Amino acid sequence: MSFFTAVRFLTVFPVPPSKKDVPLMIGRSIPFFPVVGLLIGVILAGLYFVLRIVLPLPIVGAILVACLAVITGAHHLDGLIDTCDAMVAGKTTEQRLNIMSDTRVGAFGVTGICLLLLLKYASVISAVGLAPFVIFPVVSRWAVGGAILIFPSARNEGMGFAAKSSASWPGFIFATAIALLISIIVTGLIEGPVLMISLFALILCLGLCLSRLYGGLTGDCYGALIEIGEALALLLTIALATLIHHVPGYDLFKIPLLTG
């Protein structure tokens, strides 16, 4: 089932084994990316709500960032490391792809992951209410689903190529409808669509830069985009929560428990 494939690709949660080609099924599971993101977001929001009762905010922030890495199995962080190493160390497209396939970790990768985790931590402890924790895993994974469709595969083999080959626009449109519904319910009628449009534009800009460096996107690039998308989604949610108060009717469809 495509839903279980999405869970397997995006988390470490146990799911029933699949008899089909799992990499090939990743593209077909794009419609369920926002659903899996919602599952992750609800877990993070629940942890935040409970831990804030007994622990100071800085410690809660560190625990949430660590839990997010555990939930995803750090697979996307590994993709970020490889992407950063190849981006800086390689001089040609071929060199960059070769470096990306290398299992060794370079200084650029370590620097990139440290900076991203620091940004996530700062964003988590700056967030107000539960809404940011629910929504950022949803929209970040939805946006990457679009990047899979829009940009070519850098290789003719591997997970990235299989995901690209099996992805479809109807599936992404379905994912967009789900993500939009969740965004409106959680963050509001105005803030939700603005968040999605802003994040998608940023992800497309990053995807374009990576595509020019590597001649397309790889599975590692997808992981890097998810990680960067999470941080950007958190930042955008915090910024919009401040700016949106100046827009008349901003509180339509707000949920007080999440946004208070």
Residue pairs with C-beta under 8 A, 6 or more apart in sequence:
1 16
1 18
2 25
2 28
2 29
2 31
2 32
3 29
3 32
3 35
3 36
4 15
4 16
4 18
5 18
5 22
5 25
5 26
5 28
5 29
5 32
6 26
6 29
6 30
6 32
6 33
6 35
6 36
7 13
7 15
7 32
7 36
7 39
8 15
8 18
8 22
9 22
9 26
9 29
10 33
10 36
10 37
10 40
10 72
10 141
10 226
11 36
11 39
11 40
11 71
11 72
11 73
12 70
12 71
12 72
12 73
13 71
18 25
21 162
23 158
23 159
23 162
23 163
24 162
24 165
24 166
25 166
26 159
26 162
26 163
26 166
27 148
27 162
27 163
27 164
27 165
27 166
27 167
27 168
27 171
28 166
28 167
28 168
28 171
30 145
30 148
30 149
30 167
30 168
30 171
30 172
30 175
31 171
31 172
31 174
31 175
31 178
32 175
33 141
33 142
33 144
33 145
33 175
34 138
34 139
34 141
34 142
34 175
34 178
34 179
34 182
35 178
36 141
37 137
37 138
37 139
37 140
37 141
37 142
37 179
38 134
38 137
38 138
38 182
40 68
40 71
40 72
40 137
41 133
41 134
41 135
41 136
41 137
41 138
42 134
43 67
43 71
44 64
44 67
44 68
44 133
44 134
44 137
45 130
45 133
45 134
45 258
47 63
47 64
47 67
48 60
48 64
48 130
48 133
49 130
51 59
51 60
51 63
51 64
52 60
55 63
57 125
58 125
60 124
60 125
61 121
61 124
61 125
62 121
64 124
64 133
65 117
65 120
65 121
65 124
68 120
68 137
68 230
69 77
75 223
76 222
76 223
76 224
76 226
76 227
77 113
77 223
77 227
78 220
78 223
79 219
79 220
79 221
79 222
79 223
79 224
79 226
79 227
80 109
80 112
80 113
80 116
80 220
80 223
80 224
80 227
80 228
81 105
81 109
81 110
81 112
81 113
82 99
82 100
82 101
82 102
82 109
82 220
82 224
83 100
83 109
83 112
83 210
83 220
83 221
83 223
83 224
84 108
84 109
84 111
84 112
84 113
84 224
85 99
85 100
85 102
85 105
85 106
85 108
85 109
86 95
86 96
86 97
86 99
86 100
86 213
86 214
86 220
87 96
87 108
87 210
87 213
88 108
89 95
89 96
89 99
89 106
89 108
90 96
90 97
90 98
90 99
90 213
93 154
93 213
93 214
93 215
96 213
96 214
97 154
97 155
97 214
97 215
97 218
99 106
100 214
100 218
100 220
116 227
116 228
116 231
119 231
119 235
120 230
120 231
120 234
123 132
123 231
123 234
123 235
123 238
124 133
124 234
126 238
127 133
127 234
127 237
127 238
128 238
128 241
128 259
129 241
129 258
129 259
129 260
130 257
130 258
130 259
131 186
131 187
131 237
131 241
131 255
131 258
131 259
132 234
132 237
132 238
132 241
134 186
134 258
135 182
135 183
135 186
135 187
135 192
135 195
135 233
135 237
136 230
136 233
136 234
136 237
137 230
137 233
138 179
138 182
138 183
138 186
139 179
139 183
139 195
139 196
139 199
139 229
139 233
140 199
140 226
140 229
140 230
140 232
140 233
141 226
141 229
142 175
142 176
142 178
142 179
142 196
143 196
143 199
143 200
143 203
143 225
143 229
144 203
144 222
144 225
144 226
144 229
145 167
145 171
145 172
145 175
146 172
146 176
146 200
146 203
146 204
147 203
147 204
147 207
147 217
147 222
147 225
148 163
148 164
148 167
148 217
148 222
149 164
149 167
149 168
149 169
149 172
150 204
150 207
151 207
151 208
151 210
151 211
151 216
151 217
152 164
152 211
152 215
152 216
152 217
153 160
153 161
153 164
153 165
153 216
153 217
153 218
154 160
154 211
154 214
154 215
154 216
154 217
154 218
154 221
155 161
155 216
155 218
158 218
158 219
159 219
160 217
160 218
160 219
160 220
160 221
160 222
163 219
163 222
164 217
176 196
179 196
180 192
180 193
180 196
182 192
183 191
183 192
183 193
183 195
183 196
184 192
184 193
184 253
185 192
185 253
185 255
186 192
186 255
186 258
187 195
187 237
187 240
187 241
187 254
187 259
188 244
188 250
188 251
188 252
188 253
188 254
188 259
189 249
189 252
189 253
190 244
190 247
190 249
190 250
190 252
191 240
191 241
191 244
191 250
194 240
194 244
195 233
195 236
195 237
195 240
198 236
198 240
199 229
199 232
199 233
199 236
202 229
202 232
203 225
203 228
203 229
203 232
206 225
206 228
207 217
207 221
207 225
210 217
210 221
210 224
210 225
211 217
214 221
217 225
241 259
244 250
